[in-house]
Amino acid sequence: MLDYGIGNLRSAQKGLQFVGADAQLTNDKKLIAEAHAVVLPGVGNFGACMTALREADLEDSVHDAIDSGRPFLGICVGMQMLFDKSEESPGVAGLGIVGGEIKWLPEGVQRPQMQWNRLNIKNHDVLFAGLSENPWMYFVHSLSAVAHDQSVIAATCSYGSELLAAVRVRNIFATQFHPEKSAAEGLQILENFVNSCVAVAPAK
């Protein structure tokens, strides 16, 4: 897990450890390069997170991990950072890995969405294995991603309008919700991610 000094990143680490992962929170580039999988967590402001990632000199580590084909998981603002830009922080470039923009939640709804909400799963991704048809997940966010390519949308939720809740792009799986805070079904997603890492890990 990438440690770039923003907020409480340890809740995701603890969730992954609970399901059996050797999850380490680190800014060590060598360790990140050798990891079987990489997780980009994030909380708070898009611009602050992008600035912190760059000041920690970890932006290239994100691109290298994704380009390597290793499983990559983005959580909350960690998902938003994968996009091009955000209305929250004009002038701050995102990672530009997923085409699209982060926009404020629609008028007429409370910001942030800080509640449990049901997923509308759009595909049968391996990370959704073992979940109920419309599982409940825990969200805390005031902005939502709008993807240029609709085929990357793995799940949505309803909150004023249909919002993007998870994306899948090649080896990348990313969620707007917090799986580590989403009880048994959220932990199932993390367990599925860990199992996907084991499946592609080189034999010893």
KENU-111645 format. One line per 8 residues: number of its first residue (from 1); their letters; for each residue y negated, x, z negated of N, C-alpha, C, O. Coordinates in Angstrom, 1 decimal. Layout:
<recs>
NUM> A> Y,X,Z,Y,X,Z,Y,X,Z,Y,X,Z ~ ...
</recs>
This chain:
<recs>
1> MLDYGIGN> 1.2,0.8,0.0,0.0,0.0,0.0,-1.2,0.9,0.0,-1.3,1.9,-0.7 ~ -2.2,0.5,0.8,-3.4,1.3,0.9,-4.3,1.0,-0.2,-4.7,-0.1,-0.5 ~ -4.7,2.1,-0.9,-5.6,2.0,-2.0,-7.0,2.6,-1.6,-7.1,3.8,-1.5 ~ -7.9,1.7,-1.3,-9.2,2.1,-0.9,-10.3,1.7,-1.9,-11.5,1.6,-1.5 ~ -9.9,1.4,-3.1,-10.8,1.3,-4.2,-11.5,-0.1,-4.3,-12.6,-0.2,-4.9 ~ -11.0,-1.1,-3.7,-11.6,-2.4,-3.7,-10.8,-3.4,-4.6,-9.6,-3.6,-4.4 ~ -11.4,-4.0,-5.6,-10.9,-5.1,-6.3,-9.5,-4.9,-7.0,-9.1,-3.7,-7.2 ~ -8.9,-6.0,-7.3,-7.6,-5.9,-7.9,-6.5,-5.9,-6.8,-6.0,-7.0,-6.4
9> LRSAQKGL> -6.1,-4.8,-6.4,-5.1,-4.6,-5.4,-3.7,-4.6,-6.0,-2.7,-4.6,-5.3 ~ -3.6,-4.5,-7.3,-2.3,-4.3,-8.0,-1.4,-5.6,-8.0,-0.2,-5.5,-8.2 ~ -2.0,-6.8,-7.9,-1.2,-8.0,-7.9,-0.2,-8.0,-6.8,0.9,-8.4,-6.9 ~ -0.7,-7.6,-5.6,0.3,-7.5,-4.4,1.3,-6.5,-4.7,2.5,-6.7,-4.3 ~ 0.9,-5.3,-5.2,1.9,-4.3,-5.5,3.0,-4.8,-6.5,4.1,-4.5,-6.3 ~ 2.5,-5.5,-7.5,3.5,-6.0,-8.5,4.4,-7.0,-7.9,5.6,-7.1,-8.2 ~ 3.9,-7.8,-7.0,4.7,-8.8,-6.3,5.8,-8.2,-5.5,7.0,-8.6,-5.5 ~ 5.4,-7.1,-4.7,6.4,-6.4,-3.9,7.4,-5.7,-4.8,8.6,-5.6,-4.5
17> QFVGADAQ> 7.0,-5.1,-5.9,7.9,-4.5,-6.8,8.9,-5.5,-7.4,10.1,-5.2,-7.6 ~ 8.4,-6.7,-7.7,9.3,-7.7,-8.2,10.4,-8.1,-7.3,11.5,-8.4,-7.8 ~ 10.2,-8.0,-6.0,11.3,-8.4,-5.1,12.0,-7.1,-4.6,12.8,-7.2,-3.7 ~ 11.8,-6.0,-5.3,12.7,-4.8,-5.0,12.1,-3.7,-4.2,12.8,-2.8,-3.9 ~ 10.8,-3.8,-3.8,10.2,-2.7,-3.0,9.8,-1.6,-3.9,9.4,-1.8,-5.1 ~ 9.8,-0.4,-3.4,9.3,0.8,-4.0,7.8,0.9,-3.5,7.4,1.7,-2.7 ~ 7.0,-0.1,-4.0,5.6,-0.2,-3.5,4.7,0.7,-4.3,4.6,0.6,-5.5 ~ 4.0,1.6,-3.6,3.1,2.5,-4.2,1.7,2.3,-3.7,1.5,2.2,-2.5
25> LTNDKKLI> 0.7,2.2,-4.6,-0.7,2.1,-4.2,-1.2,3.5,-4.0,-1.3,4.2,-5.0 ~ -1.6,3.8,-2.8,-2.0,5.2,-2.6,-3.1,5.4,-1.5,-3.2,4.5,-0.6 ~ -3.8,6.4,-1.6,-4.7,6.8,-0.5,-4.3,8.2,0.1,-5.1,8.8,0.8 ~ -3.1,8.6,-0.2,-2.5,9.8,0.3,-2.1,9.6,1.8,-1.1,8.9,2.0 ~ -2.8,10.2,2.7,-2.5,10.0,4.1,-1.0,10.4,4.5,-0.4,9.8,5.3 ~ -0.6,11.5,3.9,0.8,12.0,4.1,1.8,11.0,3.7,2.8,10.7,4.4 ~ 1.6,10.4,2.5,2.5,9.4,1.9,2.5,8.2,2.8,3.5,7.5,3.1 ~ 1.3,7.8,3.2,1.2,6.6,4.1,1.9,6.8,5.4,2.6,5.9,5.9
33> AEAHAVVL> 1.8,8.0,6.0,2.4,8.3,7.3,3.9,8.3,7.2,4.6,8.1,8.1 ~ 4.4,8.6,6.0,5.9,8.7,5.8,6.5,7.4,5.3,7.7,7.3,5.2 ~ 5.7,6.4,4.9,6.2,5.2,4.4,6.9,4.4,5.5,6.6,4.4,6.6 ~ 7.9,3.6,5.0,8.7,2.8,6.0,7.9,1.6,6.4,8.2,1.0,7.4 ~ 6.9,1.2,5.6,6.0,0.0,5.9,4.7,0.3,5.2,4.6,1.0,4.3 ~ 3.7,-0.5,5.7,2.3,-0.3,5.1,1.8,-1.7,4.9,1.9,-2.6,5.7 ~ 1.1,-1.8,3.7,0.5,-3.1,3.3,-1.0,-2.8,3.2,-1.5,-1.9,2.5 ~ -1.8,-3.7,3.8,-3.3,-3.7,3.6,-3.7,-4.9,2.8,-3.9,-6.0,3.4
41> PGVGNFGA> -3.9,-4.8,1.5,-4.5,-5.9,0.7,-6.0,-5.9,0.8,-6.6,-4.9,1.3 ~ -6.6,-7.0,0.3,-8.1,-7.0,0.3,-8.6,-8.2,-0.4,-8.0,-9.3,-0.3 ~ -9.6,-8.0,-1.2,-10.3,-9.1,-1.9,-11.8,-8.9,-1.8,-12.3,-7.8,-1.7 ~ -12.5,-10.0,-1.8,-14.0,-9.9,-1.9,-14.6,-10.0,-0.5,-14.2,-10.8,0.4 ~ -15.6,-9.2,-0.3,-16.5,-9.2,0.9,-15.9,-8.4,2.0,-15.5,-7.2,1.8 ~ -15.9,-8.9,3.2,-15.4,-8.3,4.4,-16.1,-6.9,4.7,-15.5,-5.9,4.8 ~ -17.5,-6.9,4.6,-18.2,-5.7,4.9,-17.9,-4.6,3.8,-17.8,-3.4,4.2 ~ -17.9,-5.0,2.6,-17.6,-4.1,1.5,-16.2,-3.5,1.7,-16.0,-2.3,1.4
49> CMTALREA> -15.2,-4.3,2.1,-13.9,-3.8,2.3,-13.8,-2.8,3.4,-13.2,-1.8,3.3 ~ -14.5,-3.2,4.5,-14.4,-2.3,5.7,-15.2,-1.0,5.4,-14.7,0.1,5.8 ~ -16.3,-1.0,4.7,-17.0,0.2,4.3,-16.1,1.1,3.4,-16.1,2.3,3.5 ~ -15.5,0.4,2.4,-14.6,1.2,1.5,-13.5,1.8,2.2,-13.1,3.0,1.9 ~ -12.9,1.1,3.1,-11.7,1.7,3.9,-12.2,2.9,4.7,-11.5,3.9,4.7 ~ -13.4,2.8,5.3,-13.9,3.9,6.1,-14.3,5.1,5.2,-14.1,6.3,5.5 ~ -14.9,4.8,4.0,-15.3,5.9,3.1,-14.1,6.6,2.5,-14.2,7.8,2.2 ~ -13.0,5.8,2.4,-11.7,6.4,1.9,-11.0,7.2,3.1,-10.0,7.8,2.8
57> DLEDSVHD> -11.6,7.1,4.3,-11.0,7.8,5.4,-9.6,7.3,5.8,-8.7,8.1,6.1 ~ -9.4,6.0,5.7,-8.1,5.4,5.9,-8.0,4.5,7.1,-7.0,3.9,7.4 ~ -9.1,4.4,7.8,-9.1,3.5,9.0,-8.0,4.1,10.0,-7.3,3.3,10.6 ~ -8.0,5.4,10.3,-7.0,5.9,11.2,-5.6,5.7,10.7,-4.7,5.5,11.5 ~ -5.4,5.7,9.4,-4.1,5.5,8.9,-3.6,4.1,9.2,-2.4,3.9,9.4 ~ -4.5,3.1,9.2,-4.1,1.7,9.6,-3.6,1.7,11.0,-2.6,1.2,11.3 ~ -4.5,2.3,11.9,-4.1,2.3,13.3,-2.8,3.0,13.6,-2.0,2.6,14.4 ~ -2.7,4.2,12.9,-1.4,5.0,13.1,-0.2,4.2,12.6,0.8,4.3,13.3
65> AIDSGRPF> -0.3,3.5,11.5,0.8,2.8,11.0,1.2,1.7,12.0,2.4,1.5,12.2 ~ 0.2,1.0,12.5,0.5,-0.1,13.4,1.1,0.4,14.7,2.0,-0.1,15.3 ~ 0.5,1.5,15.2,0.9,2.1,16.5,2.3,2.6,16.4,3.0,2.7,17.4 ~ 2.8,3.0,15.2,4.1,3.6,15.0,5.2,2.5,15.1,6.4,2.8,15.3 ~ 4.8,1.2,15.0,5.8,0.1,15.0,6.4,-0.2,13.7,7.2,-1.1,13.6 ~ 5.9,0.5,12.6,6.5,0.1,11.3,6.0,-1.3,10.9,4.9,-1.7,11.3 ~ 6.7,-2.0,10.0,6.3,-3.3,9.5,4.9,-3.1,8.8,4.7,-2.2,8.0 ~ 4.0,-4.0,9.1,2.7,-3.9,8.6,2.3,-5.3,8.0,2.4,-6.3,8.8
73> LGICVGMQ> 1.8,-5.4,6.8,1.5,-6.6,6.2,0.0,-6.6,5.7,-0.4,-5.7,5.0 ~ -0.8,-7.6,6.2,-2.1,-7.7,5.7,-2.3,-9.0,4.8,-1.7,-10.0,5.2 ~ -3.0,-8.9,3.7,-3.1,-10.0,2.8,-4.6,-10.3,2.5,-5.4,-9.4,2.2 ~ -4.9,-11.6,2.7,-6.3,-12.1,2.4,-7.3,-11.4,3.2,-7.3,-11.5,4.5 ~ -8.3,-10.7,2.6,-9.3,-10.0,3.4,-8.6,-8.9,4.2,-9.1,-8.5,5.2 ~ -7.5,-8.4,3.7,-6.7,-7.5,4.5,-6.3,-8.0,5.9,-6.1,-7.3,6.8 ~ -6.1,-9.4,6.0,-5.8,-10.0,7.3,-7.1,-10.1,8.0,-7.2,-9.8,9.2 ~ -8.2,-10.5,7.4,-9.5,-10.6,8.1,-10.0,-9.3,8.7,-10.6,-9.3,9.8
81> MLFDKSEE> -9.7,-8.2,8.0,-10.1,-6.9,8.5,-9.5,-6.5,9.8,-10.0,-5.6,10.5 ~ -8.4,-7.1,10.1,-7.7,-6.8,11.4,-8.4,-7.3,12.6,-8.2,-6.9,13.7 ~ -9.4,-8.3,12.4,-10.1,-8.9,13.5,-11.3,-8.1,13.9,-11.6,-7.0,13.3 ~ -12.1,-8.6,14.8,-13.2,-7.8,15.4,-14.4,-7.7,14.5,-15.0,-6.7,14.4 ~ -14.7,-8.9,13.9,-16.0,-9.0,13.1,-15.9,-10.2,12.2,-15.0,-11.0,12.3 ~ -16.9,-10.3,11.4,-17.0,-11.5,10.4,-18.4,-12.0,10.3,-19.4,-11.2,10.2 ~ -18.6,-13.3,10.3,-19.9,-13.8,10.0,-20.5,-13.5,8.6,-21.7,-13.5,8.4 ~ -19.6,-13.1,7.7,-20.0,-12.7,6.4,-20.8,-11.4,6.4,-21.6,-11.2,5.5
89> SPGVAGLG> -20.5,-10.5,7.3,-21.1,-9.2,7.3,-21.5,-8.8,8.7,-20.9,-8.0,9.4 ~ -22.6,-9.4,9.2,-23.0,-9.1,10.6,-23.3,-7.6,10.8,-23.9,-7.0,9.9 ~ -22.9,-7.1,11.9,-23.1,-5.7,12.2,-22.0,-4.8,11.7,-22.0,-3.6,12.0 ~ -21.1,-5.3,10.9,-20.0,-4.5,10.4,-18.7,-4.7,11.3,-18.3,-5.9,11.4 ~ -18.2,-3.7,12.0,-17.1,-3.9,12.8,-15.8,-3.9,12.0,-15.6,-3.2,11.1 ~ -14.9,-4.8,12.4,-13.6,-4.9,11.8,-12.7,-3.8,12.5,-13.2,-3.0,13.3 ~ -11.4,-3.9,12.3,-10.5,-3.0,12.8,-10.2,-3.2,14.3,-9.8,-2.3,15.0 ~ -10.5,-4.4,14.8,-10.3,-4.7,16.2,-8.9,-4.7,16.7,-8.7,-4.5,17.9
97> IVGGEIKW> -8.0,-5.0,15.8,-6.6,-5.0,16.2,-6.1,-6.4,16.7,-5.3,-6.5,17.6 ~ -6.7,-7.4,16.1,-6.5,-8.8,16.6,-7.8,-9.4,17.1,-8.8,-9.3,16.4 ~ -7.8,-9.8,18.3,-9.0,-10.3,18.9,-9.5,-11.6,18.3,-8.7,-12.6,18.1 ~ -10.7,-11.6,17.8,-11.3,-12.8,17.2,-12.3,-12.5,16.2,-12.6,-11.4,16.0 ~ -12.8,-13.6,15.5,-13.9,-13.4,14.6,-13.6,-14.2,13.3,-12.8,-15.2,13.3 ~ -14.1,-13.7,12.2,-14.0,-14.4,10.9,-15.2,-15.3,10.7,-16.3,-14.8,10.8 ~ -15.0,-16.6,10.5,-16.1,-17.6,10.4,-16.1,-18.3,9.1,-15.0,-18.5,8.5 ~ -17.3,-18.8,8.7,-17.4,-19.5,7.5,-16.5,-20.8,7.6,-16.4,-21.4,8.7
105> LPEGVQRP> -16.0,-21.2,6.5,-15.3,-22.5,6.4,-16.2,-23.6,6.9,-17.4,-23.5,6.7 ~ -15.7,-24.7,7.4,-16.5,-25.8,8.0,-17.4,-26.4,7.0,-17.1,-26.5,5.8 ~ -18.5,-27.0,7.5,-19.4,-27.7,6.6,-18.7,-28.9,6.0,-17.8,-29.5,6.6 ~ -19.1,-29.2,4.8,-18.5,-30.4,4.1,-17.3,-30.1,3.2,-16.8,-31.0,2.5 ~ -16.8,-28.9,3.2,-15.7,-28.5,2.3,-16.3,-27.6,1.2,-17.3,-26.9,1.5 ~ -15.7,-27.5,0.1,-16.1,-26.6,-0.9,-15.7,-25.2,-0.6,-14.6,-24.9,-0.1 ~ -16.6,-24.3,-0.8,-16.4,-22.9,-0.6,-16.5,-22.2,-1.9,-17.5,-22.3,-2.6 ~ -15.5,-21.4,-2.2,-14.3,-21.1,-1.5,-13.2,-22.2,-1.6,-13.3,-23.0,-2.5
113> QMQWNRLN> -12.3,-22.2,-0.7,-11.1,-22.9,-0.9,-10.3,-22.1,-1.9,-9.8,-21.0,-1.7 ~ -10.2,-22.7,-3.1,-9.5,-22.0,-4.2,-8.5,-23.0,-4.7,-8.7,-23.7,-5.7 ~ -7.3,-23.0,-4.1,-6.3,-24.1,-4.4,-5.0,-23.8,-3.7,-4.9,-22.9,-2.8 ~ -4.0,-24.6,-4.0,-2.8,-24.6,-3.3,-3.0,-25.5,-2.1,-3.6,-26.5,-2.1 ~ -2.3,-25.0,-1.0,-2.4,-25.8,0.3,-1.1,-25.6,1.0,-0.4,-24.6,0.8 ~ -0.8,-26.6,1.8,0.5,-26.5,2.5,0.4,-25.9,3.9,-0.6,-26.1,4.6 ~ 1.4,-25.1,4.2,1.4,-24.4,5.5,2.0,-25.3,6.6,2.9,-26.1,6.4 ~ 1.4,-25.3,7.8,2.0,-25.8,9.0,2.5,-24.6,9.8,1.8,-24.0,10.5
121> IKNHDVLF> 3.8,-24.4,9.7,4.4,-23.2,10.3,4.5,-23.4,11.8,5.1,-24.4,12.3 ~ 4.0,-22.5,12.6,3.9,-22.7,14.1,5.1,-22.0,14.8,5.4,-22.4,15.9 ~ 5.8,-21.1,14.1,6.9,-20.5,14.7,8.0,-20.2,13.7,7.8,-20.6,12.5 ~ 9.1,-19.7,14.1,10.2,-19.4,13.1,10.3,-18.0,12.8,11.4,-17.4,13.0 ~ 9.2,-17.4,12.5,9.2,-16.0,12.2,10.1,-15.6,11.1,10.4,-16.4,10.1 ~ 10.7,-14.4,11.1,11.6,-14.0,10.1,11.0,-14.0,8.7,11.7,-14.1,7.7 ~ 9.7,-13.8,8.6,9.1,-13.8,7.3,9.0,-15.2,6.7,8.7,-15.3,5.5 ~ 9.3,-16.2,7.4,9.3,-17.6,6.9,10.7,-18.0,6.6,10.9,-19.2,6.1
129> AGLSENPW> 11.7,-17.2,6.7,13.1,-17.5,6.5,13.3,-18.0,5.0,12.8,-17.3,4.1 ~ 14.0,-19.1,4.8,14.3,-19.5,3.5,13.2,-20.4,2.9,13.4,-20.8,1.7 ~ 12.1,-20.7,3.6,11.0,-21.5,3.1,11.3,-23.0,3.4,12.0,-23.3,4.4 ~ 10.7,-23.9,2.6,10.7,-25.3,3.0,9.9,-25.5,4.2,9.2,-24.6,4.7 ~ 9.9,-26.8,4.7,9.3,-27.1,6.0,7.8,-26.9,6.0,7.2,-26.3,6.9 ~ 7.1,-27.3,4.9,5.7,-27.1,4.7,5.4,-26.6,3.3,5.0,-27.3,2.4 ~ 5.7,-25.3,3.2,5.6,-24.7,1.8,4.2,-24.6,1.3,3.2,-24.5,2.1 ~ 4.0,-24.7,0.0,2.7,-24.6,-0.7,2.4,-23.1,-0.9,3.3,-22.3,-1.4
137> MYFVHSLS> 1.2,-22.7,-0.6,0.7,-21.3,-0.8,-0.7,-21.4,-1.4,-1.4,-22.4,-1.3 ~ -1.0,-20.3,-2.1,-2.3,-20.3,-2.9,-3.4,-19.5,-2.1,-3.2,-18.4,-1.7 ~ -4.5,-20.2,-1.9,-5.6,-19.7,-1.1,-6.8,-19.4,-2.0,-7.1,-20.2,-2.9 ~ -7.5,-18.4,-1.7,-8.9,-18.1,-2.3,-9.7,-17.5,-1.2,-9.6,-16.3,-0.9 ~ -10.5,-18.3,-0.5,-11.3,-17.7,0.6,-12.5,-18.7,1.0,-12.4,-19.9,0.9 ~ -13.5,-18.1,1.5,-14.7,-18.9,2.0,-14.8,-18.8,3.5,-15.6,-19.5,4.1 ~ -14.0,-17.9,4.2,-14.1,-17.7,5.6,-12.7,-17.8,6.2,-11.7,-17.6,5.4 ~ -12.6,-18.0,7.5,-11.3,-18.1,8.1,-11.3,-17.5,9.5,-12.3,-17.5,10.2
145> AVAHDQSV> -10.2,-17.0,9.9,-10.1,-16.3,11.2,-10.0,-17.3,12.3,-9.3,-18.3,12.2 ~ -10.7,-17.0,13.4,-10.5,-17.7,14.7,-10.0,-16.7,15.7,-10.8,-15.8,16.1 ~ -8.8,-16.9,16.1,-8.2,-15.9,17.1,-8.5,-16.3,18.5,-8.5,-17.5,18.9 ~ -8.7,-15.3,19.3,-8.9,-15.5,20.8,-7.6,-16.0,21.4,-7.6,-16.9,22.3 ~ -6.5,-15.4,21.0,-5.2,-15.7,21.6,-4.4,-16.6,20.6,-4.0,-16.2,19.5 ~ -4.2,-17.9,21.0,-3.6,-18.8,20.1,-2.1,-18.5,19.8,-1.5,-18.9,18.8 ~ -1.5,-17.7,20.6,-0.1,-17.3,20.4,0.1,-16.4,19.2,1.3,-16.3,18.8 ~ -0.9,-15.8,18.7,-0.7,-15.0,17.5,-0.7,-15.8,16.2,-0.4,-15.2,15.2
153> IAATCSYG> -1.0,-17.1,16.3,-1.1,-17.9,15.1,0.3,-18.2,14.6,1.1,-18.9,15.3 ~ 0.7,-17.8,13.4,2.0,-18.0,12.9,2.1,-19.3,12.0,3.1,-19.9,11.9 ~ 0.9,-19.6,11.4,0.8,-20.8,10.5,-0.6,-21.2,10.3,-1.5,-20.3,10.4 ~ -0.8,-22.4,10.1,-2.2,-23.0,9.8,-2.1,-23.8,8.5,-1.0,-24.0,7.9 ~ -3.3,-24.2,8.0,-3.4,-25.1,6.9,-4.5,-26.0,7.2,-5.4,-25.8,8.1 ~ -4.6,-27.2,6.5,-5.6,-28.1,6.8,-6.6,-28.1,5.6,-6.3,-28.3,4.5 ~ -7.9,-27.8,6.0,-9.0,-27.8,5.0,-10.3,-28.1,5.7,-11.0,-27.1,6.1 ~ -10.6,-29.3,5.9,-11.8,-29.7,6.7,-11.5,-29.7,8.1,-12.0,-30.6,8.9
161> SELLAAVR> -10.7,-28.8,8.6,-10.2,-28.7,9.9,-8.9,-27.8,9.9,-8.5,-27.4,8.8 ~ -8.2,-27.6,11.0,-7.0,-26.8,11.0,-7.5,-25.3,11.0,-8.2,-24.9,11.9 ~ -7.1,-24.6,9.9,-7.4,-23.2,9.8,-6.3,-22.3,9.9,-5.1,-22.6,9.6 ~ -6.6,-21.1,10.5,-5.5,-20.1,10.6,-5.1,-19.6,9.2,-6.0,-19.2,8.4 ~ -3.8,-19.6,8.9,-3.3,-19.2,7.6,-2.4,-17.9,7.7,-2.3,-17.2,6.7 ~ -1.9,-17.6,8.9,-1.0,-16.4,9.0,-1.0,-16.1,10.5,-1.0,-16.9,11.4 ~ -0.9,-14.8,10.8,-0.8,-14.3,12.2,0.4,-13.4,12.3,0.8,-12.7,11.3 ~ 0.9,-13.3,13.5,2.0,-12.4,13.8,1.6,-11.7,15.2,1.4,-12.4,16.2
169> VRNIFATQ> 1.5,-10.4,15.2,1.2,-9.6,16.4,2.1,-8.4,16.3,1.9,-7.5,15.5 ~ 3.1,-8.4,17.2,4.1,-7.3,17.2,4.6,-7.0,15.9,5.3,-7.9,15.3 ~ 4.4,-5.9,15.3,4.9,-5.5,14.0,4.0,-5.9,12.9,4.3,-5.6,11.7 ~ 2.9,-6.6,13.2,2.0,-7.0,12.2,2.2,-8.5,11.7,2.4,-9.3,12.6 ~ 2.3,-8.7,10.4,2.3,-10.0,9.9,1.2,-10.0,8.8,1.1,-9.2,8.0 ~ 0.3,-11.1,8.9,-0.8,-11.1,8.0,-1.1,-12.5,7.5,-0.9,-13.5,8.3 ~ -1.5,-12.7,6.3,-1.7,-14.0,5.7,-3.1,-14.1,5.1,-3.6,-13.2,4.5 ~ -3.7,-15.3,5.3,-5.0,-15.6,4.6,-4.7,-15.9,3.1,-5.5,-15.6,2.2
177> FHPEKSAA> -3.6,-16.5,2.8,-3.2,-16.9,1.5,-2.6,-15.6,0.7,-2.4,-14.6,1.3 ~ -2.4,-15.8,-0.6,-1.8,-14.7,-1.4,-0.4,-15.0,-1.7,-0.1,-15.8,-2.6 ~ 0.5,-14.4,-1.0,2.0,-14.7,-1.2,2.4,-14.3,-2.6,3.2,-14.9,-3.3 ~ 1.7,-13.2,-3.2,2.1,-12.7,-4.5,1.7,-13.7,-5.6,2.1,-13.5,-6.7 ~ 0.8,-14.6,-5.3,0.3,-15.6,-6.2,0.9,-17.0,-5.9,0.4,-18.0,-6.5 ~ 1.8,-17.1,-5.0,2.3,-18.4,-4.5,3.7,-18.7,-4.9,4.5,-19.3,-4.2 ~ 4.0,-18.4,-6.2,5.3,-18.8,-6.8,6.5,-18.4,-6.0,6.4,-17.4,-5.3 ~ 7.6,-19.1,-6.1,8.8,-18.7,-5.5,8.8,-18.5,-4.0,9.4,-17.6,-3.4
185> EGLQILEN> 8.1,-19.4,-3.3,8.1,-19.4,-1.8,7.2,-18.2,-1.3,7.5,-17.6,-0.3 ~ 6.1,-17.9,-2.1,5.3,-16.8,-1.7,6.1,-15.5,-1.9,6.0,-14.6,-1.1 ~ 6.8,-15.4,-3.0,7.7,-14.2,-3.3,8.8,-14.1,-2.2,9.2,-13.0,-1.9 ~ 9.2,-15.2,-1.7,10.2,-15.2,-0.6,9.7,-14.5,0.6,10.4,-13.8,1.3 ~ 8.4,-14.8,0.9,7.8,-14.1,2.1,7.8,-12.6,1.8,8.1,-11.8,2.7 ~ 7.4,-12.2,0.6,7.4,-10.7,0.3,8.8,-10.2,0.4,9.0,-9.1,0.9 ~ 9.8,-10.9,-0.1,11.2,-10.4,0.0,11.6,-10.3,1.4,12.3,-9.3,1.8 ~ 11.2,-11.3,2.3,11.6,-11.2,3.7,10.9,-10.0,4.3,11.5,-9.3,5.2
193> FVNSCVAV> 9.7,-9.7,3.9,9.0,-8.5,4.4,9.7,-7.2,4.0,10.0,-6.3,4.9 ~ 10.1,-7.2,2.8,10.9,-6.0,2.3,12.2,-5.8,3.1,12.6,-4.7,3.4 ~ 12.9,-7.0,3.3,14.1,-6.9,4.0,13.9,-6.4,5.5,14.7,-5.7,6.0 ~ 12.8,-6.8,6.1,12.5,-6.4,7.4,12.2,-4.9,7.4,12.5,-4.2,8.4 ~ 11.7,-4.3,6.3,11.4,-2.9,6.2,12.7,-2.2,6.2,12.9,-1.1,6.8 ~ 13.6,-2.7,5.4,15.0,-2.1,5.2,15.7,-2.0,6.6,16.4,-1.1,6.9 ~ 15.5,-3.1,7.3,16.2,-3.2,8.6,15.8,-2.2,9.6,16.6,-1.8,10.5 ~ 14.5,-1.7,9.5,14.0,-0.7,10.5,13.9,0.7,9.9,13.6,1.6,10.6
201> APAK> 14.2,0.8,8.6,14.1,2.1,8.0,15.2,3.1,8.6,16.3,2.7,8.8 ~ 14.8,4.3,8.9,15.8,5.3,9.4,16.9,5.5,8.4,16.7,5.6,7.2 ~ 18.1,5.7,8.9,19.2,6.0,8.0,19.1,7.4,7.4,18.6,8.3,8.0 ~ 19.5,7.4,6.1,19.5,8.7,5.4,20.7,9.5,5.7,20.8,10.7,5.2
</recs>
